[in-house]
Amino acid sequence: MVLIMLIKIQNLCKTYENEGVKTPALCRANFSVEKGEFLSIMGPSGSGKSTLMQVVGLLDRPTEGKYFLEGKDTIDFDDDTLADIRNKKIGFVFQSFNLLPRTSVFENVELPLLYDSKPDGKNRDKVMRALESVGMEHREKYLSNQLSGGEKQRVAIARALVNDPEIIFADEPTGNLDSKSGLQVMKILQDLNNMGRTIILVTHETYTAEHAKRIIYMKDGEIVADDPVKNRRIADGTEEILK
């Protein structure tokens, strides 16, 4: 099987500056992601995992280092190009769902399509396919505030899928859910990965991270481990890397 490099990160750093005070949030990150991978980024609060996702998801620019997406250096991308890539090639799922309140499920999922500069008139078909993929087609006319937490996250995943993106970034997607709903969401992400989608999952939960095939572990803004899930074990709730 030929492996296709989708993302390549070299010495990536991100430093925030506020009133002259510089705070490094990410330093010397190096890794790559192949097309079709399921990768977890794990670490405690403040470890830099969400900053890394923001940069790799093209929501923020790095301070230093290189980020190649499909072989192209993202430093050359202007704001319009970045926005177009985020809309068409990347789907985002967040802990807080980020659904529009008092707006229907259908309208929430359709939202990314409304930013398309070349609409094809197939919005309804695309929205319904996305809803069907997460088992929420029967809720298309419900308002978002009429849904349970698990249903909201499934709608958020449908919205992330509606433009048929290559990569899905999921930032703590089970953080606001009970264990049953969380497992349902992780099964959806696993099924999408099995169909060839690249999934990059950010989490601090071990049981969630282990749904991936590979885990990057972060601490104090640095990557301290990068291993296949099969080479890791959990002891008393603490990660231990097998030598």
MIVEXMI-180218 format. One record per residue (C-alpha): residue in one letter; x, y, z. Coordinates in pm, whole numbers. Layout:
<pts>
A|X|Y|Z
...
</pts>
This chain:
<pts>
M|0|0|0
V|135|341|-98
L|133|586|194
I|51|948|112
M|198|1220|332
L|-76|1467|420
I|86|1678|692
K|451|1737|778
I|548|1951|1078
Q|907|2068|1131
N|1027|2250|1446
L|690|2419|1486
C|664|2681|1761
K|389|2916|1876
T|450|3203|2117
Y|177|3439|2233
E|262|3797|2325
N|54|4022|2548
E|172|4366|2658
G|531|4273|2587
V|516|3945|2778
K|593|3640|2561
T|439|3306|2654
P|556|2999|2463
A|268|2755|2410
L|427|2520|2159
C|792|2449|2096
R|992|2232|1853
A|706|2009|1740
N|805|1751|1477
F|574|1489|1331
S|392|1384|1016
V|45|1251|939
E|-33|1019|651
K|-359|1025|462
G|-616|807|638
E|-448|806|979
F|-631|832|1312
L|-407|1033|1544
S|-469|1139|1903
I|-292|1434|2062
M|-298|1385|2437
G|-179|1576|2739
P|-290|1762|3052
S|-441|2111|3048
G|-181|2364|2938
S|32|2108|2758
G|-8|2280|2420
K|-231|2023|2252
S|-510|2268|2164
T|-255|2522|2041
L|-108|2255|1817
M|-453|2175|1678
Q|-525|2544|1617
V|-204|2578|1414
V|-233|2249|1225
G|-602|2323|1160
L|-497|2655|1001
L|-691|2856|1259
D|-367|3022|1372
R|-23|3072|1225
P|298|2941|1384
T|564|3176|1519
E|846|2958|1389
G|897|2636|1197
K|746|2476|889
Y|405|2327|818
F|357|2143|489
L|4|2045|384
E|-9|1807|88
G|352|1903|15
K|285|2279|11
D|439|2520|262
T|147|2686|440
I|351|3001|500
D|277|3082|135
F|-100|3068|187
D|-279|3403|214
D|-585|3450|435
D|-830|3377|153
T|-652|3051|68
L|-649|2948|434
A|-1023|3019|464
D|-1094|2816|150
I|-892|2519|277
R|-1062|2533|617
N|-1402|2532|449
K|-1343|2259|192
K|-1064|2033|316
I|-1098|2050|694
G|-1388|1977|927
F|-1388|2085|1293
V|-1567|1930|1590
F|-1542|2110|1925
Q|-1622|2023|2286
S|-1882|2299|2309
F|-2055|2190|1982
N|-2065|2552|1851
L|-2415|2512|1709
L|-2628|2817|1639
P|-2899|2840|1907
R|-3268|2837|1813
T|-3167|2729|1463
S|-3268|2401|1302
V|-3042|2101|1275
F|-3059|2127|895
E|-2954|2494|897
N|-2665|2427|1134
V|-2526|2153|911
E|-2582|2361|596
L|-2382|2656|727
P|-2040|2566|570
L|-2208|2528|230
L|-2328|2888|242
Y|-1968|3008|224
D|-1902|2822|-99
S|-1815|3069|-377
K|-1936|2817|-637
P|-2262|2665|-506
D|-2390|2365|-700
G|-2752|2372|-583
K|-2716|2039|-404
N|-2719|2166|-48
R|-3015|1957|62
D|-2866|1633|-69
K|-2532|1707|98
V|-2690|1800|432
M|-2911|1492|441
R|-2620|1261|353
A|-2417|1412|635
L|-2706|1377|881
E|-2767|1017|772
S|-2400|932|832
V|-2441|1020|1202
G|-2795|888|1241
M|-2958|1230|1281
E|-3167|1265|965
H|-3487|1227|1168
R|-3397|1542|1365
E|-3347|1776|1066
K|-3627|2013|1169
Y|-3547|2017|1541
L|-3390|2328|1690
S|-3040|2280|1829
N|-3157|2366|2181
Q|-3405|2075|2166
L|-3126|1818|2139
S|-2935|1621|2400
G|-2559|1672|2433
G|-2482|1357|2236
E|-2722|1458|1960
K|-2566|1805|1942
Q|-2221|1653|1895
R|-2348|1423|1622
V|-2495|1727|1444
A|-2159|1902|1486
I|-1990|1603|1322
A|-2242|1616|1037
R|-2160|1984|989
A|-1790|1895|979
L|-1863|1633|712
V|-2096|1830|486
N|-1821|1959|255
D|-1660|1613|232
P|-1331|1722|396
E|-1008|1523|390
I|-927|1591|756
I|-1145|1610|1064
F|-1008|1783|1373
A|-1193|1690|1690
D|-1103|1897|1999
E|-1224|1721|2317
P|-1537|1596|2133
T|-1654|1387|2431
G|-1567|1640|2701
N|-1929|1751|2760
L|-2088|1409|2715
D|-2179|1117|2938
S|-1987|795|2880
K|-2254|634|2659
S|-2286|938|2431
G|-1908|973|2426
L|-1866|617|2302
Q|-2127|677|2031
V|-1935|982|1910
M|-1605|791|1911
K|-1764|507|1712
I|-1875|758|1449
L|-1519|895|1427
Q|-1378|543|1402
D|-1624|455|1125
L|-1527|770|935
N|-1161|676|968
N|-1237|324|843
M|-1388|488|535
G|-1060|670|469
R|-1095|1002|652
T|-796|1141|836
I|-890|1207|1199
I|-685|1421|1439
L|-828|1402|1789
V|-728|1625|2081
T|-812|1489|2425
H|-694|1453|2783
E|-893|1132|2829
T|-700|807|2794
Y|-998|593|2695
T|-1085|843|2420
A|-728|870|2291
E|-696|493|2260
H|-962|482|1990
A|-688|617|1761
K|-410|412|1605
R|-136|645|1726
I|-92|883|2018
I|122|1195|2042
Y|171|1288|2405
M|246|1650|2497
K|382|1818|2808
D|478|2181|2864
G|439|2267|2497
E|660|1984|2369
I|596|1643|2218
V|740|1388|2463
A|617|1066|2297
D|478|950|1965
D|376|584|1956
P|127|340|1811
V|-159|269|2051
K|-66|-101|2063
N|265|-6|2225
R|102|170|2518
R|-61|43|2833
I|-256|209|3112
A|-166|148|3477
D|-370|308|3756
G|-495|570|3511
T|-141|681|3425
E|19|637|3085
E|323|418|3060
I|518|381|2738
L|630|25|2671
K|997|-4|2595
</pts>
